[in-house]
Amino acid sequence: MSVVRVNTQPLAGQKPGTSGLRKTVAEFSRPGYLENFVQSIFNALGDCSGKSLVLGGDGRFYNRHAAQVILRMAAANGFKRVLVGRGALLSTPAASCVIRKYGLDGGIVLSASHNPGGPQGDFGIKFNGSNGGPAPESVTAAIHAATARLDHYLVLDTPDIDLDRPGTVTLGSTTVEVIDPVADYAELMESLFDFPKIASLLGHRRFHMCFDAMHAITGPYALEILERRLGAPPGTVINAVPLEDFGGGHPDPNLAHAGDLVARMNGDEPLAFGAASDGDGDRNMVLGSGVFINPCDSLAILAANATVIPAYAGGLAGIARSMPTSRAVDRVAAELGIPCFETPTGWKYFGNLMDAGSITLCGEESFGSGSSHIREKDGLWAVLFWLNLIASLSKPARTILREHWQRYGRDYFTRHDYEAVDADQAAALMEALRERLPELPGQCLGGYTVQAADDFCYTDPVDGSVSAGQGLRILFTDGARIVYRLSGTGTAGATLRVYYDRYQHDPALLEQAPQRALATLIAAGDELAGITRLLGRKQPDVIT
């Protein structure tokens, strides 16, 4: 068992984004591609001797192979201890939980989140720091710099280890512990929520729910917590076995992809509540009987009712939302008299605020919400929060949503995704629109008068760092808003995301379909950016 030094050279395209490095499996399978990026992570950390890590992923194709390679490289680079989930499985929120519980120096999460899996699908790697959250920009920049000057990587010459049997193995001077991937996370959830009250709800003969794990990582977690610990009837959790190709589906919890769940919610035996989570377990979708609860409303409702949850009974320090997320939660924060922060998209920005004690709850419109219990968004946590609310308020989710609108008004919101757009065309569209921003105030677009237009720039109130170019915002005099962003989560071309929201407080106008309520704003947004004209896209690929 010896350390092997393998000569290499920098490889193009290894700049990590807000969620690490995501590429196709074919790209990661290129000779040295995986090893180069992992060595660059270790080089960015400095001297690794004595350091400790957690390792695991969402179970997608290439997950097991990558885990074995990373374990051998961690041993060769001098790590003292590595905890790895059994079967190389570990949800993203569980990885954050383990880092924080055991005081580790960080973790490597193997996932491309909600991107498709399988041999023809995507793979991803991201590094989380000692606080359990995604690496800040200073660390991702250091990793990228390391990829550009790499000339060798280190790996231990040893066979694969058994990842399916809990226990301890020694690789060189490194102790590798194969752990139960679910236990620590389930214990944390039990400490946050009123499990007896939720169990009583799930045992009620008139309450029926369904949780769709989408053949992704949350399946084992949902089975353990919902069915075993809380006593939900067998079969409550569907698509519970993680598969390397997610059963051929797209593990993105939205109305377009969670078809099994939507069918059950609209079936002959109506369900009171439905939920789904994504590939790595950090996103959520929640449904009431006959109603989809969009993530913006969900965050606002969680914040407005947080004190009925044991973990938040003392109130909230503050709330944060990503800039594209609707301003529904801002109204709640104002009523509660607590700060509300508007950040760029990316959970690392929330982590800084949590570490400083500035916020307790946070969320993004992209089906992510969470709290200071960890430093990642957490899909199953959000579902348990909703179940605890329903049980404590003795009201169905549909009623909770409508009562919230009556009290605070409704922020009609939708997101239109144009996927696999030619990257150069998408960049040109954004640049042309950016150049027009100074001339837009005062103009009338489709009956809406522009009040302000800018390219969102964020100054972190904790460390003073500045993040520019975070999305183009068009704000109108009546409070309506359009936001344009290019997303970095895909692996083919570019994804243009356009967000539309408009506030309505007339009690008689709170029950419209969002696409209908926002139709004129959507038409104005298309015309302003020239989406149909410049990209040739007559309609978005996904509407949420």
Stockholm file with secondary structure:
# STOCKHOLM 1.0

chainA/1-544         MSVVRVNTQPLAGQKPGTSGLRKTVAEFSRPGYLENFVQSIFNALGDCSGKSLVLGGDGRFYNRHAAQVILRMAAANGFKRVLVGRGALLSTPAASCVIRKYGLDGGIVLSASHNPGGPQGDFGIKFNGSNGGPAPESVTAAIHAATARLDHYLVLDTPDIDLDRPGTVTLGSTTVEVIDPVADYAELMESLFDFPKIASLLGHRRFHMCFDAMHAITGPYALEILERRLGAPPGTVINAVPLEDFGGGHPDPNLAHAGDLVARMNGDEPLAFGAASDGDGDRNMVLGSGVFINPCDSLAILAANATVIPAYAGGLAGIARSMPTSRAVDRVAAELGIPCFETPTGWKYFGNLMDAGSITLCGEESFGSGSSHIREKDGLWAVLFWLNLIASLSKPARTILREHWQRYGRDYFTRHDYEAVDADQAAALMEALRERLPELPGQCLGGYTVQAADDFCYTDPVDGSVSAGQGLRILFTDGARIVYRLSGTGTAGATLRVYYDRYQHDPALLEQAPQRALATLIAAGDELAGITRLLGRKQPDVIT
#=GR chainA/1-544 SS CCEEEEECCCCTTCCCBTTBEEEEHHHHTSTTHHHHHHHHHHHHHCCCTTCEEEEEECCCTTHHHHHHHHHHHHHHTTCSEEEEEEEEECCHHHHHHHHHHHTCSCEEEECCTTSCCSTTSEEEEEEECTTSSBCCHHHHHHHHHHHHHCCEEEEECCCCCCSSSCEEEEETTEEEEEECTTHHHHHHHHHHSCHHHHHHHHTCTTCCEEEECTTSTHHHHHIIIIIIISCCCTTSEESCSCCTTGGGSCCCCSTTTCHHHHHHHTSSSCCSEEEEECTTSCCEEEEETTEEECHHHHHHHHHHTGGGSGGGTTCCSCEEEETTSCTHHHHHHHHHTCCEEEECSSHHHHHHHHHTTCCSEEEETTTEEEETTSSSCCHHHHHHHHHHHHHHHTCCHHHHHHHHHHHHCEEEEEEEEEEEECHHHHHHHHHHHHHHGGGCTTCEETTEEEEEEEECCEECTTTCCEECCCCEEEEETTSCEEEEEEESSCSSSEEEEEEEEEEECCGGGSSSCHHHHTHHHHHHHHHHHTIIIIICCSSCSEEC
#=GC SS_cons         CCEEEEECCCCTTCCCBTTBEEEEHHHHTSTTHHHHHHHHHHHHHCCCTTCEEEEEECCCTTHHHHHHHHHHHHHHTTCSEEEEEEEEECCHHHHHHHHHHHTCSCEEEECCTTSCCSTTSEEEEEEECTTSSBCCHHHHHHHHHHHHHCCEEEEECCCCCCSSSCEEEEETTEEEEEECTTHHHHHHHHHHSCHHHHHHHHTCTTCCEEEECTTSTHHHHHIIIIIIISCCCTTSEESCSCCTTGGGSCCCCSTTTCHHHHHHHTSSSCCSEEEEECTTSCCEEEEETTEEECHHHHHHHHHHTGGGSGGGTTCCSCEEEETTSCTHHHHHHHHHTCCEEEECSSHHHHHHHHHTTCCSEEEETTTEEEETTSSSCCHHHHHHHHHHHHHHHTCCHHHHHHHHHHHHCEEEEEEEEEEEECHHHHHHHHHHHHHHGGGCTTCEETTEEEEEEEECCEECTTTCCEECCCCEEEEETTSCEEEEEEESSCSSSEEEEEEEEEEECCGGGSSSCHHHHTHHHHHHHHHHHTIIIIICCSSCSEEC
//
